[in-house]
Amino acid sequence: MENTELKTTAFKELVEKAGGRMVPFAGFLMPVQFEGINIEHETVRKGVGVFDVSHMGEFWVKGPNAAAFVQHLTTNNVYDLFDGKVQYSCLPNGRGGIVDDLLVYRFNEELYFLVVNAANIDKDYNWCASHAAEFNIVPGKDLVNASDEYCQLAIQGPLALKAMQKLTSEPIEDMVYYTFKTLTFAGVDDVFLSTTGYTGSGGCEIYAKNEFAPKIWKAVFEAGEEYGIKPIGLGARDTLRLESGFCLYGNDIDDTTSPVEAGLGWIIKYVDNNDFIDRDKMEALKANGVKRRLRGFVLEERGIPRQHCEVCDENGKVIGQVTSGTMSPSLKVGLGMAYIDEPYCKFGNEVFINIRGKQLKAKVTKTPFWK
């Protein structure tokens, strides 16, 4: 794909000026790294780092039927939300698989904000729109794709909130995980700041209209200067999320994987008034069991596991496949996630990862790996 066909974010010039090495990703031109993945990874684990994640998609859902609509589309229980609360969920595809995983923000009982993966923006919007009529939701009016209007920074790490507190008069350092506020941030009104992220190291994510991107970028880096703030690329974002055991759509979950087998049972709520798509399929899997499960593993020999590597038993029989793998910058070992057949997927089981023809010993492990 030529760069001329790729979308860019409102931070592109600032990211390039900061030394970002740009690569195609999910239809966008995005920074894969700045100084280097390991250095950037440690910056986030120990201090504070900034990711341009403006490629993510954002939809508004509005009106008196908004909650019922989102409840039907997602597996989690939207009625557990209150104003200012965020929820991780997924969109079932009607065939037992996953359209996408997403965040659901509740502004009020008639206003929700859905944050979806960059590669799936059009697919997700079309999926949501295809179910809109059942709830008198009008695409373009009650369901609005605002993805091209917003820029987003993920400011992650144990010092992130302390640094960002300088930029707002609202108290943010004591915000509960997975909550958000609408506030004035760096002199910009109506910024959404949420205590969410994809690193497992704490921090926040901020959303603002594209026109304010340069002002916010400058303020964020000035506020974080005394804490050693640095820009971080997608390479470290992947190693951070993998150490934390977070699924990546397209690798660990997709249209062919059930959230039950993916270990996402905690975001499936079988409660009254939650007639979500595929509920019957998921209840059947929960009751009858699954044939494979997504599991973490850690290599006991030196090697770097990668997506599509085979998982084998001691006799060389293929019992699974790696979905994500890396050399952990924090733990200095090869680790990853894989779908492993029952009954080989019990925690503590010994398995072998086929890496370039060598069967390397590994142990099935609970996630997160890091903490």
N, C-alpha and C positions, 0 to 999 in steps of 0.2 A: 504494500500500500504506500503510495506517495504521500509525503508530508503535506502537500497541498490539499489532500483530501481529508486530512485529519482535523478534528476540532481542536481548539486551544482554549485555555482558561483565561480569566481576567488577570491572573498572576504570571502569565507566561514570560513576559519581558523581565519581570523582577526575579523570577526563578532562574532564567538564563543568566542574568547579570550576577546572580549569587553563585554561579558555577554549575548549575544543574546540567547533567548529561541527559539529553532528551531522547526518548524512544517512543514508538507507537504503543499505545496501551488502551484497549477497549474503545477504539475509535478516536482517541485523543492523543495529542503530543504531550507526554508527561515526563518528569524527571525520574530516572531510575536511581541515580545517586549523585552526591556532591563530592565529599571527601573520600568516601568508601563505605561499603555496607557495614562492616564491623564497627568502625568508629561511630557511625551514625546510630547504629543499634545501641551501643553503650551510652551514647549521649541521652537517648530517650530513657533507658533503664535507670540512669543515675541522676539525670538533670532535667532538661527540657528541650524538646525538638519540635519543629514545625513542618507539617505536611500540607502541601496544596492538594486538597481532595475535592476541588470544585468540579471534577468530572462526574461526581455522584449525581443521581437524579432526584428531583423533588416534585411531589404532587400535592396539591391541596384537595381536600374533600370537604365540602361545605353543605350546610342545610340540615333540616330536621331529620333526614334519613341517613345522615353521614355515618353515625355510629353503627346502625344496623347494616349498612353497606360494607363497612370495614370489617365488622364482625363476621360477615358471611365469607369475605375474601381471605381472611387470615385465621391461623390456627389458635392463636392466643386469645385471651378473653379481654376484649376492648373495654368491657364494663368494669374491669379492675382499675382502669386508668382514672386519674383525676387531673384537673387543670395543672399543667406544668410537669406532667409525668411522661416518660418515654418507655416504650416497650419493644423488645426484640421479638420478631415473629417471622412467619413465612407465608407465602402464597401457594397453596396446593394447586396442582394443574388439572384436576379432574380425572387423572389416570394413576394417582398414587404418588406422583413425583412432585417436584418443586419448581414453580415458575421462577421464584427468586426468594432470597431472604431480605428482610427490610427492617427499618425502624419506624415505629408509629408514635407520633407526637400528638398529645391532646392539648389544644389551646383552650377549647371549651366544648360543651356537649354537642355543638353543631359545627365544629371546626377542627379538622385533623390534618396533619402534615406527614406525608409518607416519604421516607428517604430510601431510595433503591440503588442497586448497583449500576454503574455507568454503562456496562455492556448490554444491560437489559432494559434501558429506559423505554424504548419504543415498544418492545415486547410486553413489558409490564403495563404500560399505559393502555395498549390495545386489549390486554387481558382484562384489566379493570373496566374499561369502557364496554366490553362485550357483556358484562354483567350489570351494567348501570341501569338499564330499563326496568329491571325487576324491582328496583328500589326508587324509581322516579328520580334517578340521578342523571343530570344532563351533562354529557361530556362537553368540555369547553366552558361550562358555567358552574356546575357543582363539582365537577372533577376537572382540575386544571393542571396541565403539565407546565410547571414553572422552572424546569431544569435549566433553561438558558438565562434565567434572571438572576440566579444566586451564585455567589462564590462561597467557598467553604475552606476554612483552615482547621486542621486537627492539631491542637497544641497539647502535646503529650509528654508525660513524665512526672515524677514526684514533686518537681518544683513549678509545674505549669500554672496551677491556680494561684500560687503565691505571686508569681510574676505578673499574671494577667489581672490580679486584683488592683494593680496600679491604674488600670485603664477604665475602671468603672466604680461608681460610688455604691453600687449594690453589693452586698456581701456575697462572695462566691466561694470562698475557701472552705466553708462548711457545708456546701451543697451536697445533698445525698446523691449517690451513684444513680445514673439514669433519671435525672430530673433536668429541667431547663428553665431559663428565665428569658423574658424579652426585656432588653435593657439598652441604655446608652453606653456604648463601648468605644473607646478611642475617639470620643466626640461624635460618633455616628449613632443616630437613633434607630430603634427597632431592630437591633441585632439579636439573634437567638443564640444563647450560650447554653450548651448542654454538657453535662458531665458524662459523656459517652466517649468511645474511642475503640480502636482496633489493635491496641498494643498491650493491654494488661498492666500498664504502668501508671494509670490515673491520668488526670488532665481533663481537657474539655475540647469541644468542637464548636466553632462559631460559624454562623450563616449570616451573610449580608448581601445586599444588592450589589451587582457587579461594579457599579460606578464608584463604590467606596473601597475597592480592592487596594489601590496604592496607599491610601491613607491608613488603612488597617494594617497592611503589611509593615509599613514603616514603624507604626506605633508598637506593634507586637515585638519587633526585634529590638527596639529601643528599651522597652519595658523588661525584656528578658536578658539584656546584655550582661548585667551583673551576675546572672545565673548561668552564663555560658551557653545561651540559646544558639541553636544552629538549624539551618534548613535540612530536612531529611527527605530522602527519595523513596520510591516505591519498593526498592530492593530491601531496605531495612524494614519497611512496613510489613513485608511478607515474612521476614524472619521473626519479627516481634509477634505478629499474630499467630504464627505457627508455634512458637514457644508457649504461647498462652492457650493453645488448643482451640482457636477460633476457626470455624469453617470458612473456606473461600469458595464462592459460587463459581462453578466451572471446573473446579478441581475436586473438592470434597463433597459437594452437593450439586445436583442439577436436575433436569427433567426426568431422569431415570432413577433417582434415589428417593427413598421415602424418608421423611424427617424422623420416623421411628427408628429405622436402621442407622441413621446418621447420628443417633444419640441426642436428638433434639426433642425428646419426649417432654422435657420441661417447658417447652413453649406450645404444647398441645393441651388445650384445656377442655376436657369432656364434661362441661357443666351445662345446666339448663340454659336455654336461650343462646346456645352457641352452635347453630346448625351450619357449621362451616363446610366448605367444599371438601369432599373426600373423608368426612368424619367416619363414615361406615368402614371405609378401607383401613383407616388408621386404627379404629377400634378392633378390627379383625386381626391386624398385625400385633397389636398389643396383647390380645387374648391368646393368639395361636403361636406367637413367636416369629422371629425373622430368620432368614437363612444366612445372613451375614450382618456384621456390625462394623461401624467405623470406630477404629481403635487407634490410640497412640502407640508408638513403639520407639524404643531407644536401642541403637546398635551397641553391641558389646565388643565389636571389633571396629577398627578404623575404616571409615568409608563414608560416602555421601549419598544417601538415598534420594532418588528423584521420582517424579510422577511417572506412573506406568511400570515401575519396577515390580517384578513378580514377588509375592510372598509365598514361601514354601514351607512344608514340614521337614522333619529331619531326613525323610527319604526322598526329598526332591519333588514331592507332589505339590502342584500349585494350589494354594488355599486362599489366595487373595491378591490384591493389587494395591500398590502405593498410590495415594491420591496427592499428597504433598510431602516433600522431604527437603532437608537442608542440613548443613553443618551448623549447629547451634552456636552463635557467637557468645552467649552467656555461659553455656554448660560445656562447650568444647567437645561435643559428641555429635554423631550423626543421629538424627531423629526425624520422625514424621508421623503421618496418619495414613491408614490403609483400611480398606474394607477387607475383613477377614471372615472366612466361613465359620459358622458354628460347627463343631464345638471347640475350634482352635483359638477362639478370641477371648478366652478367659484371661483376666489380668494376672500377670506373672508367668504366663505361658511362654515357652521358648519357641521362636519361629526363625526363619532364615530369609533374608532379603537378597534377591539375585541382583547384584550390581556388576555389570559388565562380565557376566559369566561366572562370577564368584559368589558362593553362598555364604553371606556374612550373618553371624549369629546376632539375634535381637531378642528383646523381651517386650511383651505386650504390657503397656503402661497406661495408667490413668493420666488424664490431662487436667490442669495445665502442667507442662513439664517444668516451667520456670516459676519459682516463688520460694 
